[in-house]
Amino acid sequence: MVITYAITTAILSIVIFIGIEFNVELDHFTQDPVTVMDAPFYLGFFSHFGILFWCGTAILCFYTRIILRNTSTNSEHLKFMLYSGLITSLLLFDDLFLLHESVFPEFLNMNKGTVYVVYVNIILLYLLFFRNEILESEYVILIIASALIAVSQFVDMLPMPLPEDSFLEDAVKLFGIVTWFIYYARYCFQKTEAVFAEAEKSTSR
């Protein structure tokens, strides 16, 4: 409790400092965007839904690693779950705070293209390092998820004649995020089930 409250207090203190330093109203940090903008409740529905799935995936990876770390689970499985959780968290925070669209370009003077290159290299290194682990899993699901997310980014860069072009992009992206969740949920379930089945066999002997 002390550690949790200390971290929360530290975050609130940083927010107060930023608000005072940059003359930003504090309730803009604490209230929901819909409330601040006096917008309809369904604003950003797809985005919020996708963020929930990003978050669910990250939690699954981290939590499965925690419950399996003291078992006979292969260390590569544990590393894969850890870095999968970190990669998913990166995508989660990017989606939640619009890092590549607003934060990096506007506040850190980083070109969007540069940010994309950095992200792609991080993901390529992840895929390269864990290629054996991925190939032994249901990797087709991960390929579909990655392809859908990549297509959504490609659609975002195309000049679409339709006024609802962003809907198409976000719809494809949502399918990609949900598929991403399915891959890691199945992976975590299979590893957990295998360990528990082995433990049950050992107990019955």
Backbone bond lengths (Angstrom), bond angles and torsions (degrees), N, CA, C in turn:
res aa  C-N    CA-C-N  psi(-1)  N-CA   C-N-CA  omega(-1)  CA-C   N-CA-C  phi
1 M - - - 1.462 - - 1.525 110.38 -
2 V 1.350 116.00 -44.27 1.462 120.16 -178.98 1.524 110.73 -61.34
3 I 1.332 116.13 -45.69 1.470 120.22 -179.73 1.525 110.45 -63.15
4 T 1.340 116.14 -44.77 1.464 120.63 -179.35 1.517 111.28 -61.89
5 Y 1.336 116.46 -46.21 1.462 120.58 -179.79 1.529 111.50 -66.53
6 A 1.337 116.26 -35.16 1.468 120.01 178.84 1.529 110.80 -64.85
7 I 1.327 116.71 -43.47 1.463 121.07 178.65 1.523 110.69 -64.48
8 T 1.343 115.74 -44.53 1.464 120.13 179.56 1.533 111.08 -61.97
9 T 1.339 115.93 -42.35 1.470 120.29 178.16 1.520 111.09 -63.21
10 A 1.340 116.27 -40.02 1.464 120.43 178.93 1.529 110.99 -62.46
11 I 1.337 116.34 -42.68 1.464 120.70 179.09 1.523 110.87 -63.52
12 L 1.333 116.36 -44.32 1.462 120.73 178.62 1.527 111.42 -62.98
13 S 1.322 116.31 -37.48 1.471 120.68 179.08 1.530 110.70 -65.16
14 I 1.333 115.95 -40.87 1.470 120.25 178.06 1.524 110.14 -63.46
15 V 1.336 115.84 -42.61 1.463 120.78 179.13 1.528 110.88 -61.65
16 I 1.330 116.75 -43.68 1.469 120.55 179.20 1.531 110.27 -62.53
17 F 1.332 116.68 -42.95 1.470 120.94 178.97 1.529 110.94 -61.01
18 I 1.337 116.19 -46.66 1.472 120.37 -179.91 1.525 110.35 -62.70
19 G 1.350 115.95 -42.06 1.463 119.96 179.94 1.518 112.15 -60.60
20 I 1.338 116.09 -43.37 1.470 120.35 179.97 1.526 110.95 -70.84
21 E 1.336 115.63 -43.98 1.469 120.77 -175.73 1.524 112.30 -65.28
22 F 1.332 116.42 -38.76 1.468 120.10 -175.57 1.526 112.70 -109.15
23 N 1.313 115.76 12.74 1.464 121.57 175.85 1.533 112.24 55.34
24 V 1.334 114.59 50.39 1.469 121.11 178.20 1.522 108.31 -110.49
25 E 1.310 116.69 132.54 1.467 120.46 179.71 1.531 109.91 -62.04
26 L 1.327 115.93 133.61 1.461 120.16 -174.34 1.522 112.74 -64.67
27 D 1.355 116.92 -32.05 1.462 118.03 -179.52 1.528 111.86 -68.15
28 H 1.339 117.23 -15.43 1.462 119.85 174.86 1.527 111.29 -70.04
29 F 1.329 115.93 -21.75 1.457 120.09 176.27 1.526 112.06 -86.76
30 T 1.312 116.81 -28.14 1.459 120.10 -170.84 1.528 114.49 -101.76
31 Q 1.324 117.31 -30.54 1.462 119.67 -176.51 1.530 111.69 -85.58
32 D 1.314 115.50 159.77 1.461 120.60 174.57 1.520 109.84 -67.03
33 P 1.347 117.48 143.77 1.463 120.32 177.94 1.527 113.09 -55.26
34 V 1.335 115.98 -36.78 1.467 120.39 -179.74 1.529 110.56 -61.17
35 T 1.340 116.43 -39.63 1.465 121.02 179.53 1.521 111.19 -68.68
36 V 1.340 116.50 -45.38 1.465 120.91 -178.54 1.524 110.97 -63.29
37 M 1.340 116.29 -39.82 1.463 121.03 -176.47 1.519 112.74 -88.26
38 D 1.347 115.76 -6.36 1.469 120.64 -175.44 1.532 109.76 53.59
39 A 1.326 115.11 47.11 1.466 122.65 -176.59 1.527 109.95 -103.05
40 P 1.332 118.18 165.17 1.467 120.82 178.04 1.525 111.74 -64.61
41 F 1.326 116.98 151.34 1.466 122.44 -172.99 1.522 113.09 -62.15
42 Y 1.335 117.15 -25.93 1.473 120.28 -175.77 1.527 112.48 -85.89
43 L 1.307 118.33 4.47 1.464 121.12 179.03 1.526 110.10 -60.11
44 G 1.327 116.65 126.14 1.459 121.67 178.65 1.516 114.22 73.63
45 F 1.340 117.42 26.08 1.466 120.95 -175.82 1.530 111.69 -56.58
46 F 1.335 116.95 -49.79 1.468 120.67 -179.43 1.524 110.80 -60.49
47 S 1.330 115.70 -43.05 1.466 120.24 -178.78 1.523 111.00 -61.98
48 H 1.329 117.08 -46.31 1.468 121.35 179.34 1.524 110.99 -62.66
49 F 1.318 115.81 -41.02 1.466 121.23 -179.29 1.525 109.99 -62.78
50 G 1.331 115.79 -43.98 1.460 120.21 178.71 1.520 112.13 -63.90
51 I 1.321 117.23 -40.59 1.464 121.60 179.50 1.523 110.93 -62.78
52 L 1.332 117.12 -37.27 1.466 120.45 176.70 1.524 111.00 -60.99
53 F 1.330 116.38 -39.19 1.467 120.09 179.45 1.520 111.47 -72.77
54 W 1.348 117.91 -36.94 1.469 120.22 173.52 1.526 109.36 -58.25
55 C 1.327 115.21 -48.31 1.461 121.65 -177.30 1.531 110.92 -62.83
56 G 1.333 116.10 -44.06 1.460 120.74 178.73 1.523 111.99 -59.77
57 T 1.327 116.43 -40.47 1.461 120.91 179.38 1.522 111.02 -64.74
58 A 1.334 116.38 -47.35 1.469 120.34 -179.62 1.528 110.94 -60.13
59 I 1.333 116.79 -44.83 1.468 120.86 -179.77 1.527 110.73 -62.48
60 L 1.317 117.12 -42.46 1.470 120.95 178.46 1.524 111.21 -58.02
61 C 1.335 116.03 -46.74 1.464 120.56 -178.29 1.526 111.09 -63.90
62 F 1.323 117.02 -48.80 1.466 120.94 -178.27 1.530 111.59 -65.30
63 Y 1.340 115.81 -44.78 1.459 119.57 -175.32 1.531 111.29 -69.80
64 T 1.335 116.54 -39.50 1.472 119.80 178.50 1.518 110.16 -63.17
65 R 1.332 116.62 -39.10 1.458 119.90 177.30 1.526 110.77 -62.63
66 I 1.324 117.16 -40.09 1.467 120.96 -178.97 1.525 111.30 -64.25
67 I 1.334 116.93 -44.87 1.470 119.05 -175.50 1.533 112.51 -76.58
68 L 1.348 116.87 -16.32 1.466 119.64 -178.80 1.527 113.36 -104.57
69 R 1.341 117.86 -5.10 1.466 119.26 -171.66 1.522 113.01 -68.26
70 N 1.343 118.29 -23.95 1.464 121.07 -179.73 1.528 112.07 -99.57
71 T 1.322 115.86 15.39 1.465 120.36 178.67 1.533 108.73 -105.58
72 S 1.314 115.58 -172.49 1.468 120.43 -179.45 1.531 112.07 -85.30
73 T 1.327 116.88 16.38 1.460 120.89 -178.42 1.527 111.08 -61.01
74 N 1.323 115.39 138.32 1.463 122.37 176.38 1.528 110.17 -52.64
75 S 1.334 116.83 134.90 1.460 120.21 -178.34 1.524 112.20 -63.07
76 E 1.350 116.75 -27.65 1.460 119.75 178.40 1.528 110.72 -66.62
77 H 1.341 116.50 -35.10 1.463 120.19 175.71 1.526 110.24 -61.36
78 L 1.335 115.88 -44.05 1.460 120.52 -178.37 1.533 111.09 -65.58
79 K 1.331 116.48 -42.03 1.471 120.19 177.73 1.527 110.35 -63.52
80 F 1.320 115.70 -41.54 1.459 120.32 -179.48 1.517 110.95 -61.61
81 M 1.331 116.41 -43.16 1.460 119.87 179.29 1.527 111.36 -65.92
82 L 1.341 116.90 -38.81 1.464 120.78 179.45 1.526 110.70 -63.17
83 Y 1.326 116.56 -52.41 1.465 119.55 -176.60 1.526 112.26 -72.41
84 S 1.327 117.08 -27.65 1.467 119.83 174.19 1.522 109.82 -65.58
85 G 1.346 116.14 -40.31 1.460 120.47 176.29 1.521 111.95 -63.96
86 L 1.354 116.78 -38.84 1.460 120.60 179.90 1.525 111.54 -69.10
87 I 1.334 116.87 -42.91 1.473 121.09 177.97 1.522 110.13 -61.57
88 T 1.332 115.77 -44.99 1.462 120.17 179.81 1.522 110.70 -64.54
89 S 1.333 116.92 -37.84 1.470 120.48 177.83 1.526 110.96 -63.70
90 L 1.330 116.50 -38.99 1.464 120.30 176.60 1.521 110.47 -59.64
91 L 1.332 116.18 -46.83 1.470 120.74 179.14 1.528 111.03 -65.75
92 L 1.335 115.82 -36.19 1.465 121.07 177.75 1.526 111.12 -61.18
93 F 1.330 117.04 -52.15 1.462 120.71 -177.61 1.525 111.43 -68.41
94 D 1.333 116.02 -32.13 1.466 118.50 176.80 1.526 110.05 -64.55
95 D 1.326 116.04 -42.35 1.461 121.09 179.71 1.525 111.43 -70.28
96 L 1.318 116.33 -38.50 1.462 121.19 -175.14 1.526 112.08 -72.55
97 F 1.331 115.96 -41.35 1.469 119.93 -174.96 1.530 113.17 -110.15
98 L 1.344 116.43 9.77 1.470 121.34 178.08 1.530 111.08 53.01
99 L 1.321 116.26 49.02 1.459 120.89 -174.70 1.523 112.51 -59.86
100 H 1.358 116.16 -51.20 1.470 118.44 -175.80 1.526 112.91 -75.96
101 E 1.339 116.71 -19.91 1.463 120.07 -177.80 1.529 112.31 -90.87
102 S 1.323 116.64 -37.13 1.463 119.31 -173.62 1.524 114.38 -124.23
103 V 1.334 116.59 -53.80 1.468 120.31 -171.27 1.524 112.12 -61.90
104 F 1.345 117.56 -55.97 1.465 120.23 -177.70 1.529 112.98 -65.04
105 P 1.336 119.07 -46.72 1.476 118.43 179.69 1.521 114.24 -67.43
106 E 1.331 117.67 -41.69 1.465 120.65 -172.42 1.525 113.93 -85.57
107 F 1.346 117.02 -35.31 1.459 119.65 -174.31 1.528 113.46 -104.76
108 L 1.337 116.84 -22.83 1.467 119.99 -179.83 1.526 112.17 -115.58
109 N 1.339 115.37 4.70 1.473 121.35 178.22 1.529 113.27 54.78
110 M 1.315 115.53 36.27 1.466 120.18 176.94 1.523 109.36 -99.15
111 N 1.317 115.59 132.06 1.455 120.63 177.68 1.525 110.67 -66.22
112 K 1.336 116.72 143.26 1.470 120.05 179.45 1.524 111.34 -56.25
113 G 1.333 115.44 -40.36 1.463 120.10 179.83 1.515 112.03 -60.65
114 T 1.331 115.97 -39.70 1.468 120.63 178.61 1.516 110.75 -64.27
115 V 1.332 115.76 -42.03 1.465 120.52 179.21 1.526 110.42 -62.31
116 Y 1.332 116.64 -43.45 1.465 121.03 177.71 1.529 111.05 -59.62
117 V 1.334 116.07 -43.48 1.468 120.53 -179.80 1.523 110.73 -61.83
118 V 1.338 116.68 -42.78 1.467 121.20 178.61 1.527 110.27 -61.75
119 Y 1.324 116.63 -46.03 1.464 120.80 179.93 1.524 111.19 -62.13
120 V 1.320 116.20 -45.59 1.468 120.76 -179.07 1.525 110.39 -61.58
121 N 1.336 117.40 -41.84 1.470 120.63 179.67 1.517 111.71 -65.58
122 I 1.328 116.93 -38.44 1.470 120.43 177.95 1.532 109.82 -62.49
123 I 1.325 116.04 -45.16 1.467 120.30 -178.68 1.524 111.12 -68.16
124 L 1.348 117.42 -38.96 1.470 120.91 178.35 1.529 110.99 -63.54
125 L 1.331 117.01 -41.75 1.463 120.49 177.01 1.530 110.96 -62.80
126 Y 1.315 115.34 -40.11 1.479 121.27 177.26 1.532 110.28 -60.81
127 L 1.332 116.43 -47.52 1.469 121.13 -179.38 1.526 111.12 -65.86
128 L 1.324 116.56 -38.12 1.462 120.66 -179.99 1.519 111.18 -67.77
129 F 1.317 116.41 -46.01 1.458 121.43 -176.98 1.529 111.71 -65.24
130 F 1.336 116.69 -37.19 1.470 120.76 -176.46 1.530 112.37 -109.16
131 R 1.324 116.94 27.13 1.468 120.42 -175.95 1.532 112.29 -59.36
132 N 1.343 117.37 -40.60 1.467 119.60 -179.87 1.522 111.58 -66.43
133 E 1.326 115.39 -41.65 1.469 120.43 179.13 1.528 110.37 -62.61
134 I 1.321 116.07 -41.94 1.471 120.81 -178.39 1.516 110.77 -68.56
135 L 1.342 116.82 -42.51 1.470 120.59 -178.27 1.520 112.53 -66.33
136 E 1.336 116.76 -24.15 1.464 120.50 177.14 1.522 112.47 -84.30
137 S 1.325 117.09 -7.48 1.470 121.75 -179.43 1.532 109.59 -102.30
138 E 1.332 115.53 -171.46 1.471 120.35 177.77 1.535 108.97 -82.30
139 Y 1.340 114.00 66.91 1.471 120.53 -170.26 1.519 113.80 -64.91
140 V 1.331 117.23 -21.85 1.472 119.77 179.24 1.531 110.39 -59.54
141 I 1.328 116.39 -37.91 1.474 120.17 178.86 1.526 110.04 -63.44
142 L 1.341 116.37 -41.20 1.469 120.49 179.17 1.529 110.83 -66.27
143 I 1.332 116.69 -37.62 1.462 120.71 177.63 1.529 110.45 -62.96
144 I 1.330 116.19 -43.81 1.473 120.21 178.82 1.518 110.58 -62.16
145 A 1.341 116.36 -43.65 1.475 120.73 -179.89 1.521 110.54 -61.84
146 S 1.323 116.74 -47.46 1.467 121.13 -178.71 1.520 110.88 -64.14
147 A 1.336 116.03 -39.84 1.468 120.17 -179.74 1.525 111.01 -64.56
148 L 1.321 117.27 -41.93 1.462 120.63 179.78 1.530 111.13 -64.98
149 I 1.329 116.35 -42.10 1.474 119.63 179.13 1.524 110.27 -65.79
150 A 1.348 116.40 -40.69 1.465 120.48 178.62 1.532 111.07 -64.42
151 V 1.328 116.56 -41.66 1.468 120.69 178.80 1.518 110.64 -62.76
152 S 1.338 116.90 -39.38 1.472 119.97 179.81 1.531 110.71 -62.73
153 Q 1.341 116.74 -37.59 1.459 120.15 178.02 1.533 110.98 -70.11
154 F 1.335 115.63 -34.74 1.467 120.18 177.95 1.526 110.67 -66.97
155 V 1.334 115.32 -42.16 1.469 120.42 177.91 1.521 110.12 -62.25
156 D 1.333 116.42 -36.14 1.463 121.12 -179.64 1.532 111.68 -62.26
157 M 1.330 116.55 -31.49 1.463 120.66 -177.66 1.525 113.03 -85.92
158 L 1.350 116.72 -13.86 1.463 119.96 -178.32 1.528 111.26 -84.07
159 P 1.329 117.44 139.48 1.470 119.72 174.35 1.528 110.03 -77.46
160 M 1.324 116.54 99.15 1.459 121.48 -176.10 1.530 110.24 -88.00
161 P 1.352 117.24 138.44 1.463 120.07 -179.66 1.525 113.35 -76.35
162 L 1.328 116.72 -14.16 1.467 120.17 -176.33 1.524 110.84 -85.68
163 P 1.322 117.77 141.45 1.473 119.90 177.45 1.523 112.08 -68.16
164 E 1.332 116.70 -21.58 1.464 120.98 -179.33 1.524 111.01 -97.61
165 D 1.351 117.93 28.00 1.455 119.63 -175.89 1.528 112.15 -62.10
166 S 1.336 118.30 -33.18 1.457 120.67 179.53 1.526 111.13 -68.05
167 F 1.323 117.39 -28.50 1.464 120.71 177.07 1.521 110.03 -62.81
168 L 1.330 116.82 -43.35 1.464 121.12 178.93 1.521 110.51 -61.27
169 E 1.318 115.80 -45.98 1.468 120.46 179.42 1.516 111.13 -59.06
170 D 1.337 116.78 -48.45 1.460 121.22 -176.30 1.526 112.10 -69.70
171 A 1.337 116.41 -32.96 1.468 119.85 178.37 1.523 110.59 -66.08
172 V 1.336 116.33 -45.33 1.471 120.69 178.39 1.526 110.02 -63.33
173 K 1.319 116.01 -42.20 1.463 120.97 179.29 1.525 111.72 -61.82
174 L 1.327 116.61 -40.94 1.464 120.49 179.70 1.525 110.59 -62.95
175 F 1.334 116.76 -42.43 1.470 120.06 175.98 1.531 110.01 -59.31
176 G 1.343 116.54 -40.22 1.456 120.34 179.36 1.513 112.34 -64.48
177 I 1.338 117.12 -43.66 1.468 121.10 -178.98 1.524 110.88 -65.44
178 V 1.325 116.62 -42.54 1.472 120.52 179.35 1.524 110.08 -64.21
179 T 1.326 117.28 -39.75 1.469 121.31 178.69 1.525 110.09 -66.52
180 W 1.325 116.87 -38.55 1.470 122.53 175.43 1.533 109.94 -58.25
181 F 1.328 115.64 -44.81 1.464 121.03 177.70 1.531 110.79 -61.07
182 I 1.318 116.92 -43.51 1.467 121.17 -178.84 1.529 110.84 -60.18
183 Y 1.335 116.39 -43.62 1.472 120.10 -178.84 1.530 110.93 -59.65
184 Y 1.331 116.21 -51.78 1.467 118.98 -176.01 1.522 112.19 -73.23
185 A 1.318 117.70 -31.08 1.463 120.35 176.71 1.529 109.65 -64.17
186 R 1.319 116.58 -43.68 1.469 120.63 179.42 1.531 110.53 -67.43
187 Y 1.326 115.82 -40.66 1.475 119.31 179.25 1.530 110.25 -60.90
188 C 1.323 116.99 -49.70 1.466 121.51 -178.84 1.525 111.21 -63.23
189 F 1.324 116.76 -40.96 1.464 120.44 179.68 1.523 110.48 -63.81
190 Q 1.331 117.35 -43.83 1.467 121.20 -177.99 1.523 111.53 -64.99
191 K 1.348 117.19 -41.36 1.465 119.64 179.83 1.527 110.66 -68.48
192 T 1.316 116.60 -40.92 1.467 120.17 179.23 1.522 110.72 -65.72
193 E 1.316 116.20 -43.85 1.466 120.96 -179.77 1.519 110.94 -62.29
194 A 1.333 117.24 -40.83 1.465 121.14 -179.43 1.524 111.22 -64.09
195 V 1.335 117.31 -42.72 1.472 121.49 -179.88 1.523 110.95 -66.31
196 F 1.321 116.89 -43.69 1.461 120.39 -179.25 1.534 111.28 -67.87
197 A 1.324 115.97 -35.42 1.477 119.70 177.99 1.517 110.46 -66.27
198 E 1.338 115.90 -40.65 1.462 120.20 178.01 1.525 110.91 -65.85
199 A 1.337 116.78 -39.63 1.467 120.33 178.56 1.522 111.36 -65.15
200 E 1.322 115.45 -37.53 1.475 119.84 179.06 1.517 111.21 -66.48
201 K 1.342 116.42 -37.95 1.459 120.43 178.48 1.530 110.33 -64.93
202 S 1.339 115.82 -42.52 1.449 120.56 -178.94 1.529 111.11 -64.73
203 T 1.339 116.57 -37.37 1.459 121.14 179.49 1.517 111.29 -68.72
204 S 1.322 117.38 -38.72 1.463 121.71 -177.79 1.519 111.49 -71.09
205 R 1.326 118.43 -20.11 1.452 120.78 178.14 1.493 109.72 -75.16
